[in-house]
Amino acid sequence: MKSQQNNICTKDMPDLPKRSDYIYQEIESFKDYELTQCVAYEMAIRNNNVKNILDKIDYLTALKCKTSIHPNINKLNESITPEEKEKYLTLGLYHLNELTNELENDLINKYFIYPDGYKKKIKSNDNYLLIKKILNDTTGNQKFSYKSNQKEAIGFTIAQGIYTESKIFDISNITTNFKRQVYDSNQTSVFLNLSLPKQELIKYITHIKDTMDSSDKRIIKSPLELLGEELDKSEEPKSAKKLPRNYQEKKAAIVDAFFVYDIYKVLTPYYKIKKTEATEKKNKEVKKIRQSKEFDRDQKKFYIENINIDYRHDIDEWNKLALKNEIVSISGLSKDKIEIYSAYMTEYIDDLKYKELIIGTSSNP
């Protein structure tokens, strides 16, 4: 690390992520069938707007529990403005719940992810509740009974329901149950008989996907397209095209890209602070020389020039190139990879392009 190599004081050096940290192992463990949605979720929660919403939800949860003993309470005190904090402290439980719901809706509808602990509704649950109401009808005219089957498996959830008087399913759904939950309004029902041979099912799904991908126009419309909006197909950015084309190699590169992005997010503000400190130190020394009565004009000029030379050297320790070199040293990755990964994650996280991984259309207005 630079702090060791260049003898820089480590007292105020922030804690840095390690490639061996659990989060990167977990991203590596995402199954192939859930990779895109899980990666999109991890990108989303690193976006500053999303992080702010998640922090507020955590803070409101702590307030509703009427406790300051909360894992993120110190961090949240920093991320929430004094005005917001003062406002939240005046709210009762009802309004705290209302505000939490608003924030959760923003998270789902604007940023396409579900907050932890959010209960997703699936069709079978709604129907089951409706049937229960019918069975409790006080007139006694409704005599229908309903049988349901709901099970969770690795990667998917099964929801089935049938009226006892019927011979066909009222509901028979399989929905995604990935390690990370995103709000995917583009999900489409594809009716399959899972008793058929696996190869036939794979061929059929492949045929549908190949047909969609080969068409210049989108065959399956998104909700917004059906409502009349014209949307462009999502295009892979240049940075993504520079990732390995081999699937497993690309997956490993994406994990490295998360690691690089996370280091940048920790070190960038630190480097800005050190750069500011160097500038303030230089200005203070120059001011002291200028105000001194010990030196004549030429001596002052000489000393100030030397201060500026030292300053240029000091400031070089904290510029963008120095930051990149530090990340190369920490990660063991090449400069080219650092640049590619940084550009890739900046587009998908900061510019919200991760949304296009879910919706398949351009997220630009």
N, C-alpha and C positions, 0 to 999 in steps of 0.2 A: 504493500500500500504506500501511497505517496507520503503519508504522515510518517512512515518509518524510513522510507528511502531518502526523503529530503529533510529529515529532522524537524518536521513541523509538529508543534505541540498537539497532543491528542486529547487534552482535557475536555475541550468542547466539541470533539469530533462526534457526530451523531452515530447511533447504532445503525449498522448497515445490514441489509439482507444477505444471506448466504445461499449459494446455489443448492446446498443440502437442506435448506429449510423445508418444513413439512408442506407448505403451500405449493412449492414447485414439484415435490414428489406427488402431491395429489393431482396437480394438473397433468403430470405425466401418466397418471393412472386412469385418466378419463378413457372410457371405452370408445372404440371407433364410431359406434352408432350414436354417441352422445357428444362427440368432440366439439362440433361447431357451436351448438347451443351452450355448452359449458364454457367454452372459450369466450363466446360473446358475453356471457354473464360476468366472467372474470374481468373482461375489458370494461364492462359497464360500471362495476363497483370501483374502478380506479378513476373514473371521470369525476372531476371536481364537483359538478352540480349534483351528481348522484351521491357522492360521498357526503355532501352537505345535507341532503335529504335523509340519508341513512343515519347521520349523526343526530339530526333533529328528532327522528323517530325514536332512537335510543334514549335521547334526553327526555322526551315526553314520557316514555315508558318508565323511566326512573322517577319522574315526578308523580306519575299515576300510582306508583308503588309507595310513594311518600318516603323515599329513602335516598340518601346521598351515596350509599354503598353500591356502586354500579361500576362494572369493569371499565367503562369508557368515560366516566364522569369528568375526570381531569381533562381529557382530550376534548370533550364536548364543551367544557367551559371556554376553551380556546376557540373552537370553531363557531360558536354561536355568539352573535353580537350582544353587547350589554342591553341594547334596546329589546332584542328578541327575548333574552333571558328574563328581563323585567316583565315583559308581557306574559310569558308562559307562567311565571310564578303567581300571577293574579287569576289564572284560569281555574275553574272548577273541573271536576271529573268529566262532566258531560262535554264541555268545550275542548278539553284535552283529547277526548275520544274523537270528537268531530275533526279536530286539527290533524290528529294522527291518520284518520281516514282520508283526508284531503291529500296528505303527503304520500300515503300509500297509493292513491289513485294516480298521482303525478308519476310516481315511480313505475307503475304498470303501464299507463297509457302513453307517457312521453318517452320513457327510457326502456320499456319492455322487459323489466325484471320484477320478480316478486320479492318482497321483503321476507326475511326469516320469520317463520311461524305463521305466514299468511295461509289461510285455508282456501284452496282453489275449489270452485264449484264445478262439478261435472254433471252431465245431463242426468245420470241415474239418480244422483242425490236429490235433484229438484223434483224429478218424477216420483221418487219414493216419498218425499214429503207430501206431494200432491195426493198420492194414493192414501197415505195415512189420514189426510183430511177427509177424503171420501169415505173411508172406513168408519170415521168418527161422526158421520152425518147423523143428526138426531132424528131424522125422519124414518130411518130404518129402511129406506128404499134401495140404498146401494149395498150390494152384497158381494161385490168383486173382492177377491183376495189377490195378493201379489207376492211373488217369490223373487228374491234378488240374490245375486252373487257378486260380491266385491272383494277382490284380492289384490295385494301388491306383490309384484315380483321385481327382480333386478332389472331396471330399465323401463318397466312398463306397469300400468295398473289396469286391471280387468274390472269392468262394470257391466253386469248383465241383469235384465229384469224381464219377467213374463207374467201375464195374467194367467191364473190357474184355468180359466175357461178357454184359453187360446193354445194353439199349437206352434206359434211362431214367436220369436223374441219381440218384445216391445222395445228393448234396448239391448245392444250387444257391442260395447265399445272397448277398444284397447287404446289407452292414452299414454303419453310419455311420462316416465317417472325417472328423470335423469338426476345426477348429483347436484346440478344447478338448475333452477327453475326460471325460465324466461317466459314472458307473455308473448305467445306466438299466435297472432290473429290470422296467420296464413295457413293454419292447419286445415287439411282437406280430408273428408271421409273417403276412404278407398275400401270398397266392400270385397273382402277376401274370405275364402273358405280355407281355414287353416288345416283342414284335413287333407288337402291336396299335397302332392309331393313338394318338398322344399325347393327343388330346382325349378319347378313350374312357377312357384310364387316369386322366386328371385328373378326369373326371366320376365315375368309380367310387370313387376315393379320397375325393372331395368328398362323395359320397353316404354313405359309411361314416362320415366325420367328422361330417356334419350329423345323421345318425341318432343317433350317440352323444351329441352336444351337446344335442339336443332332448329327450332322455329324462331324466325326473326321477331315475331310478335308473341306476347305472353298469352298462351292458350288458357291457362287458369288465371282468373283475375283476383286481385286483392280486394278487400272490402272497399277501399277508396276508389279503385278503378271501376268497380261495379256502380259506384255512386257518381261516376262521370269524370273523375280526375284522370288526367293523362300523366302516367308515370313512366320514366325510362328504366330499362333494365339496369340492374346494378353492374358496374364495371370494376374489375379487379384493378386496384391502384398499382402504379409502377413498383412501389416498395414491396407489395405482395408477390409480384412477378419475379422478384429477385430471391425469394425463398426457394429452398429445394423443391423439386417437382415430385420426388419420391415421397409417398405418403408418410412413412415412418420418420424419414429425415426431416420432413416439414413439421411434423408434430414436435420433434425434439427442438427444432429451431424456434418454434413458437414459445416453448417453455423458456428457452434462453432469452427470447425477446421480452417476455414478462420480467425476467430477472434484470435485464439491462434497464428496462423502463423504471422498475422500482428503485434501482440504484440512482438513476438520474433524478427521480422525484425526491430522494433523500438528500443527495449531494448538491443539487442545483441551488436551493436556498442557502445552504451552508457556504458555498463558494461565493454567492452574492454578498453574504455578510462579511466574509473575509476580505472581499474586494473593497467593500465600503469601509471596513476598518483600516485598510491600507491607505485609502484615499484620505480619510479623516486624520490619520497619523501624519501623512505628508503635509496636509494643509496646516495642521497644528505646528509642525516644525518650521514650515515656511513663514508662518505668521510670527513665530518666536524670533526668527532671524531678522525679519523686517522691522520688528519693534525693538530690536536690540540696539543699544548705544555703544556696544563694544567694538563694532565693526564699521568700517567705512563702506562706501557704495560698492566698490569693486570686490571687497571681501564678501559682502552680502550676496552679490551676484554669483561669486564662486561657490559659496556654500549652498545656495538655492539650486544651482545647476547640479551639484552632487546629490542633493536631496531628491531631485527629479530623476536622476539616473538610477538611484536606489529604488525609487518608487516604480519606475518602469520595470525594473527587475522583479520587484515584489508583486506587481499587478499581473505579470506574466505567469506567476504561480497559480493564479485564480481565474484565468480566462477559459474560454470554451475549449481550446485545444488541450489545456492542462486538465480540464475536467474529463475530456475524452480519454486522454492518456491514463488518468487515474482509473477509469472504468475498465480500460484494457488490462491494467495491472490487476485489478480486483477479480475480473471475470475470466481472464485467460483467453479471451476472444480477440480476434484481429480487429483493427480499426475499421476495415471494410464492413465486417459483420456488425460492429457497434453502430455504424452509420445506417445500415439497412434496417436493423432491428428498431432503432430509435425512430426512424422515419415511419416505419410500418405501424408501430404502436401509437405514435402521435396521431396518425391519420385515423386509426380505428378507435382510439380512446378519446383523445382531446377533441377531435372533429366529429365524433359520434358515428363514424362509419361502421362500427360494429353492428348497428341496427340493420344494415343491408345484408349482413350474414343471416338475419332472421327473416326479413321481409322480401328479399330478392329484388327489390327495386331501389332506385337512387333515393337517398334520404335528403338530398338537396331540395330546397323549395323551388 
